[in-house]
Structure formats: structure tokens, C-alpha cells
Amino acid sequence: MDDINTKILQQGFGARLVSSYRTRTGLVCRTDRGLAELKKTFADDVSLEMEYALKEYLLSKGFEGVETAYRTMEDMPCFRLDDAAYMLIKYVPSRRMDFEDMSDMRETAEALALFHNAAEGFADERIRCSGGSVDDFFGKRTAEFSRIRKRIKTFGDYTAVDLIVIKYFDYYMERIHMASELLNKAGYSEVSRLAEESRSVCHNSFKNDNIRKCENGDIVVAGLSGCTIDLSITDVAHLIRRYIKSDLADIKGIEEILAGYSKHRNITDSDRDIIRGMLIYPYKFLKLCNEHYNKRRVCISEAAVERFESCAAGREKETKIAMSI
């Protein structure tokens, strides 16, 4: 039995540890209060208090698919010990949704729509507001992409990654312009303003262990500390982007996702343009550039080159699927 976990449970949550075992998400503990999962969190107290309030709001709106978190002995959302923070969650056996299984993807899309419906109107001042102009949305990474190419040209002595960036620079800049045009066409700035007025909530991380299916078939949503006031349709674009990563992804699968979401929440023509724009924008390639060029590199690994080549190889598939929406 781990002494530190015993200490966290006793001092932090007033629970006595009987036995425990590790999972990929945390430590499942059998306690005198029942089964619970002890997880580390990197969120600040303000975000965690916002999450707690949002859960209460969702429950009041009839959305019961949220995990239950225990408060500490001092009525805080997490217990801090030795520069680390821990949350205690009521443990319910569940599995991750399979993003290569269309049945799971459709259920995920339906759950996302129900979450958006219930969360809209959340008026807590602790939740951050995002959104804004198209320039704000795309500007930082795009400007950085241009600086990277200029830096490569200035120093010469090209690496394998440098050559890939040079080869596809014009192609990806064209996609950036296409994305901006689509968002402008959709009236992104105005739609974003209206979303802020209606207090539309965006989850921002509807993936992996934040969307799970319980043994009784219920869907549970977690990871609410990163929610913001923003265009909810952004979550749909992110969900489709993750689906596209699958080798099985196709246009029919995209239609299934959109059908699942629109079953509970309307998707307008403007929403479709926003989704297209966000998918056309080369998020993954620019993210790879950011990670590669903004850290010190002693040598260029084969793995780094493979990541860039793999990303570039899927470029036509991404564009085809995005424009099919």
C-alpha cells in the first residue's frame, strides 16, 4: 500500500484506503466510502471550481452524464501536496470510445450535441471567453510558419525536415488562405460574438478519456476544466479532425458524425463553412513545425522526419473530406 496515497486520501478527502490498483488514468481505490479513482490534475483552482459549477449547471439542465468529483476536507476541488494536485472521482467501470468504430463515433457526436444544449447559458464569471476574429484564430501559427521558412532560407544547410517544409510551404499557405476565406464567408466574427452573448460552451477536449461509455450504456463526459465560452461547433470540427486520423475515415463516416450531432442540435450552413475552414486549416502540420523548430535539437531523428512525411502524405485526404461537408 502506497503511503503517499494513504496520506492523500486521509488528509485530503477523509477516506480510508483499503486496497488499490493502477489504471492508465489514475489509481482506483477501494475505500471506506466505496470505489474511487485518484487522479493528478494540472488545472488551477479557479478552473476546477468553474468545472464544479458547470457540472451542477449541467445536472440542473437534465444532463446527467458527468463524473462525480469529491470535495476535500477543506471544501476544495482538489488536494495539493508536494507541488502536485489530486482529484478524487467516483469510480464507475467504463471504456474509452473507439473513434474507429462508427457506432461509437455517432454516439459520441450525439453526446456532444446534448452537452452543448445543456451547457449553453452557463453564466459563471470564472469560465474564459475565446473566439474573435479570423486573424486572431489563425494568425499566430501562420506568422510563425512564415518565420520558420525565412529562418530555413537564411541559414541554408537544409535538414530533411527543412526540405519537407520548403516543399510544401506554398501548398499549406494556400490551405491557410482557403480556411480564412471559408471562415470569413461564414461570418466567423459575428457568429463568435453571438455565441458569447448566448453563453455557448465549447468543451475543447472531447476525446480520449474525456468521453467514456459505462457498462450500463451511459455516456460520461469529463475534462470540463478546459471549457470556454466559444463557438460550440468548434468541438464538432475537432471531433471530425480526430476521426480523419483513422485509416478507415471516409466521407460516409463524416456524414454519420454530422447526422448524430444534428439529431439533437441544428447545424446551419454557416456552421458547415466554419467546420470546413477549421479542417482545411493545416493544424497538424503547423503544430509539428511549432514543436520541431521551437525546441533545441541536437540531431534530426528519423521519427521526426516520418511524422512530417506522414502528415504531408494525408494532405489530399484531409482536403477531400473537409470539402465534402
C-alpha positions as CSV (number, residue, x, y, z in Angstrom):
1,M,0.0,0.0,0.0
2,D,1.4,3.3,-1.1
3,D,1.9,5.6,2.0
4,I,1.5,8.8,-0.1
5,N,-1.8,7.7,-1.5
6,T,-3.0,6.8,2.0
7,K,-2.0,10.2,3.2
8,I,-3.8,12.0,0.3
9,L,-7.0,10.0,0.9
10,Q,-7.0,10.5,4.6
11,Q,-5.8,14.1,4.9
12,G,-7.3,15.3,1.7
13,F,-10.6,13.6,1.4
14,G,-11.2,11.9,4.8
15,A,-11.3,8.5,3.3
16,R,-9.5,5.3,4.4
17,L,-7.7,3.3,1.8
18,V,-8.3,-0.4,1.8
19,S,-6.7,-1.5,-1.4
20,S,-5.8,-0.1,-4.8
21,Y,-4.7,-0.8,-8.4
22,R,-3.4,1.4,-11.2
23,T,-5.1,2.1,-14.5
24,R,-3.9,4.3,-17.4
25,T,-5.9,7.2,-16.0
26,G,-5.1,7.0,-12.3
27,L,-5.3,4.9,-9.1
28,V,-8.6,3.0,-8.5
29,C,-9.0,2.9,-4.7
30,R,-11.3,0.7,-2.6
31,T,-12.1,2.9,0.4
32,D,-14.5,3.0,3.3
33,R,-16.6,5.3,1.1
34,G,-16.7,2.9,-1.9
35,L,-14.7,2.8,-5.1
36,A,-13.0,6.0,-6.2
37,E,-10.3,7.0,-8.6
38,L,-7.4,9.2,-7.5
39,K,-6.1,11.4,-10.4
40,K,-3.5,14.0,-10.7
41,T,-4.7,17.3,-12.2
42,F,-2.8,20.2,-13.7
43,A,-5.7,22.6,-13.7
44,D,-5.7,25.6,-11.3
45,D,-8.3,26.0,-8.5
46,V,-10.3,28.6,-10.5
47,S,-10.7,26.3,-13.4
48,L,-11.6,23.4,-11.1
49,E,-14.2,25.5,-9.3
50,M,-15.6,26.5,-12.7
51,E,-15.8,22.8,-13.6
52,Y,-17.7,22.0,-10.4
53,A,-20.2,24.8,-11.1
54,L,-20.6,23.7,-14.7
55,K,-21.4,20.2,-13.6
56,E,-24.0,21.5,-11.3
57,Y,-25.5,23.6,-14.1
58,L,-25.5,20.6,-16.5
59,L,-27.3,18.4,-13.9
60,S,-29.9,21.2,-13.4
61,K,-30.5,21.1,-17.2
62,G,-31.0,17.3,-17.1
63,F,-27.6,16.3,-18.4
64,E,-26.6,13.6,-16.0
65,G,-23.6,12.2,-17.9
66,V,-20.8,13.9,-15.9
67,E,-18.4,12.2,-13.5
68,T,-18.8,12.9,-9.7
69,A,-15.8,14.5,-8.0
70,Y,-15.5,14.6,-4.2
71,R,-14.6,17.8,-2.4
72,T,-11.7,17.8,0.0
73,M,-11.9,18.1,3.8
74,E,-11.4,21.8,3.4
75,D,-14.2,22.0,0.7
76,M,-11.7,22.5,-2.2
77,P,-12.0,20.8,-5.6
78,C,-8.5,19.2,-5.3
79,F,-5.9,18.3,-2.6
80,R,-2.4,19.8,-3.1
81,L,0.6,18.0,-1.7
82,D,4.3,18.5,-2.6
83,D,3.6,20.7,-5.7
84,A,1.1,18.3,-7.1
85,A,-2.7,18.4,-7.1
86,Y,-5.1,15.4,-6.8
87,M,-8.8,14.9,-7.5
88,L,-10.9,12.1,-6.2
89,I,-13.6,10.8,-8.6
90,K,-16.4,8.4,-8.0
91,Y,-15.2,5.3,-9.9
92,V,-17.6,3.8,-12.5
93,P,-16.4,1.0,-14.7
94,S,-16.3,2.3,-18.3
95,R,-14.3,2.2,-21.5
96,R,-12.9,4.8,-23.9
97,M,-15.0,5.4,-27.0
98,D,-13.5,3.8,-30.1
99,F,-13.0,6.5,-32.7
100,E,-12.6,3.9,-35.5
101,D,-16.0,2.4,-34.7
102,M,-18.8,4.4,-36.4
103,S,-21.4,3.3,-33.8
104,D,-19.2,4.8,-31.1
105,M,-18.5,7.9,-33.2
106,R,-22.2,8.5,-33.7
107,E,-22.9,8.1,-30.0
108,T,-20.0,10.5,-29.3
109,A,-21.4,13.1,-31.7
110,E,-24.9,12.7,-30.1
111,A,-23.4,13.1,-26.6
112,L,-21.5,16.2,-27.7
113,A,-24.8,17.8,-29.1
114,L,-26.6,17.1,-25.8
115,F,-23.7,18.5,-23.8
116,H,-23.8,21.7,-25.9
117,N,-27.5,22.1,-25.5
118,A,-27.3,21.7,-21.7
119,A,-24.2,23.8,-21.2
120,E,-25.5,26.8,-23.2
121,G,-26.4,29.8,-21.0
122,F,-23.8,28.9,-18.3
123,A,-23.1,32.4,-16.8
124,D,-20.3,31.7,-14.4
125,E,-17.7,34.5,-14.5
126,R,-14.8,32.1,-14.0
127,I,-15.2,30.5,-17.4
128,R,-12.8,32.0,-20.0
129,C,-14.1,33.5,-23.3
130,S,-12.5,32.6,-26.6
131,G,-13.3,33.3,-30.2
132,G,-12.9,36.6,-32.0
133,S,-11.6,37.5,-35.5
134,V,-10.3,35.1,-38.1
135,D,-6.9,36.8,-37.8
136,D,-6.8,36.1,-34.1
137,F,-7.8,32.4,-34.7
138,F,-5.2,31.6,-37.4
139,G,-2.7,34.5,-37.1
140,K,-0.2,33.3,-34.6
141,R,0.7,29.9,-36.2
142,T,0.5,31.3,-39.7
143,A,3.0,34.1,-38.9
144,E,5.2,31.6,-37.2
145,F,5.1,29.3,-40.3
146,S,6.4,32.2,-42.4
147,R,9.2,33.0,-39.9
148,I,10.3,29.3,-39.9
149,R,10.6,29.3,-43.7
150,K,12.5,32.5,-43.7
151,R,14.9,31.1,-41.0
152,I,15.4,28.0,-43.1
153,K,16.3,30.0,-46.2
154,T,18.6,32.3,-44.2
155,F,20.7,29.6,-42.6
156,G,20.8,27.1,-45.5
157,D,22.4,23.7,-44.9
158,Y,19.0,22.1,-45.1
159,T,17.9,19.2,-42.9
160,A,15.4,16.5,-44.1
161,V,12.7,18.3,-42.2
162,D,13.7,21.7,-43.7
163,L,13.3,20.2,-47.2
164,I,9.8,19.0,-46.4
165,V,8.7,22.4,-45.1
166,I,10.1,24.1,-48.2
167,K,8.5,21.6,-50.5
168,Y,5.0,22.0,-49.0
169,F,5.2,25.6,-47.8
170,D,3.2,27.1,-50.7
171,Y,0.6,24.2,-50.6
172,Y,-0.1,24.8,-46.9
173,M,-0.1,28.6,-47.2
174,E,-2.8,28.1,-49.8
175,R,-4.8,26.0,-47.4
176,I,-4.5,28.7,-44.8
177,H,-5.9,31.2,-47.2
178,M,-8.7,28.9,-48.1
179,A,-9.5,28.4,-44.4
180,S,-9.6,32.1,-43.8
181,E,-11.9,32.7,-46.8
182,L,-14.3,30.0,-45.5
183,L,-14.4,31.5,-42.0
184,N,-15.0,35.0,-43.4
185,K,-17.8,33.6,-45.6
186,A,-19.4,32.1,-42.5
187,G,-19.2,35.5,-40.8
188,Y,-17.0,34.0,-38.1
189,S,-16.5,37.2,-36.1
190,E,-20.3,37.9,-35.9
191,V,-21.1,34.3,-35.1
192,S,-18.5,34.3,-32.4
193,R,-20.0,37.4,-30.9
194,L,-23.4,35.9,-30.9
195,A,-22.0,32.7,-29.2
196,E,-20.6,34.9,-26.5
197,E,-23.9,36.6,-26.0
198,S,-25.8,33.3,-25.7
199,R,-23.0,31.8,-23.5
200,S,-22.3,29.0,-25.9
201,V,-19.9,26.5,-24.3
202,C,-17.0,24.7,-26.1
203,H,-15.5,21.6,-24.4
204,N,-12.2,21.9,-26.3
205,S,-11.1,18.3,-25.5
206,F,-13.9,15.9,-26.4
207,K,-11.6,13.0,-26.9
208,N,-9.8,10.0,-25.3
209,D,-10.6,9.6,-21.6
210,N,-12.9,12.6,-21.5
211,I,-15.7,10.7,-23.2
212,R,-16.4,7.2,-21.9
213,K,-19.1,4.6,-22.1
214,C,-20.2,2.9,-18.9
215,E,-21.1,-0.8,-18.6
216,N,-24.8,0.1,-18.5
217,G,-24.5,2.1,-21.7
218,D,-24.5,5.6,-20.3
219,I,-22.0,8.1,-21.7
220,V,-19.9,10.1,-19.2
221,V,-18.2,13.4,-20.1
222,A,-15.2,14.5,-18.1
223,G,-12.4,17.2,-18.5
224,L,-14.6,20.2,-18.1
225,S,-11.9,22.4,-16.6
226,G,-10.8,23.4,-20.1
227,C,-14.2,24.6,-21.2
228,T,-14.6,28.1,-22.6
229,I,-17.3,30.3,-23.9
230,D,-16.9,29.9,-27.7
231,L,-18.5,28.5,-30.8
232,S,-19.7,25.1,-29.8
233,I,-19.4,23.9,-33.5
234,T,-15.6,24.1,-32.9
235,D,-15.9,20.9,-30.9
236,V,-17.5,19.2,-33.9
237,A,-14.6,20.3,-36.2
238,H,-12.1,18.9,-33.6
239,L,-14.1,15.6,-33.4
240,I,-14.0,15.2,-37.1
241,R,-10.3,16.0,-37.3
242,R,-9.6,13.2,-34.8
243,Y,-11.8,10.8,-36.8
244,I,-9.8,11.7,-40.0
245,K,-6.7,10.3,-38.4
246,S,-8.1,6.8,-38.8
247,D,-7.2,4.9,-41.9
248,L,-10.9,3.9,-42.1
249,A,-12.1,7.5,-42.2
250,D,-14.2,8.4,-45.3
251,I,-16.9,10.8,-46.4
252,K,-19.7,8.4,-45.3
253,G,-18.2,8.4,-41.8
254,I,-18.3,12.2,-41.7
255,E,-22.0,12.1,-42.7
256,E,-22.6,9.8,-39.7
257,I,-21.0,12.1,-37.3
258,L,-22.9,15.2,-38.6
259,A,-26.1,13.2,-38.6
260,G,-25.6,12.1,-35.0
261,Y,-24.9,15.7,-33.8
262,S,-27.7,17.2,-35.8
263,K,-30.2,14.7,-34.3
264,H,-30.1,16.9,-31.2
265,R,-28.6,20.2,-32.3
266,N,-29.1,22.0,-35.6
267,I,-26.1,22.5,-37.9
268,T,-26.5,25.6,-40.1
269,D,-24.9,26.4,-43.4
270,S,-22.6,28.9,-41.6
271,D,-21.7,26.1,-39.1
272,R,-20.7,23.9,-42.1
273,D,-18.4,26.6,-43.5
274,I,-16.8,27.0,-40.1
275,I,-16.2,23.3,-39.9
276,R,-14.7,23.2,-43.4
277,G,-12.4,26.2,-42.6
278,M,-11.2,24.6,-39.4
279,L,-10.5,21.3,-41.2
280,I,-8.8,22.9,-44.2
281,Y,-6.5,24.9,-41.9
282,P,-3.3,22.7,-41.7
283,Y,-3.4,22.5,-37.9
284,K,-1.4,19.3,-37.6
285,F,1.4,20.3,-40.0
286,L,1.8,23.7,-38.3
287,K,1.8,22.1,-34.9
288,L,4.6,19.8,-35.9
289,C,6.5,22.8,-37.2
290,N,6.0,24.6,-33.9
291,E,7.1,21.6,-31.8
292,H,10.1,20.9,-34.1
293,Y,11.5,24.4,-34.6
294,N,10.9,25.8,-31.1
295,K,13.0,23.4,-29.2
296,R,16.7,22.7,-29.1
297,R,17.6,19.9,-31.5
298,V,21.0,18.1,-31.4
299,C,20.1,16.0,-34.4
300,I,17.1,15.3,-36.6
301,S,15.7,12.0,-35.7
302,E,14.1,9.6,-38.2
303,A,10.9,9.7,-36.2
304,A,10.6,13.5,-36.7
305,V,11.1,13.1,-40.4
306,E,8.5,10.3,-40.5
307,R,5.9,12.4,-38.7
308,F,6.3,15.2,-41.2
309,E,6.2,12.9,-44.1
310,S,3.1,11.1,-42.7
311,C,1.3,14.3,-42.2
312,A,2.1,15.6,-45.7
313,A,1.0,12.2,-47.2
314,G,-2.5,12.6,-45.8
315,R,-3.0,16.2,-47.1
316,E,-5.2,15.3,-50.1
317,K,-7.5,13.1,-47.9
318,E,-7.9,15.9,-45.4
319,T,-8.9,18.4,-48.1
320,K,-11.3,16.0,-49.8
321,I,-13.1,15.1,-46.6
322,A,-13.2,18.7,-45.4
323,M,-14.8,20.0,-48.6
324,S,-17.4,17.2,-48.6
325,I,-19.1,18.7,-45.6
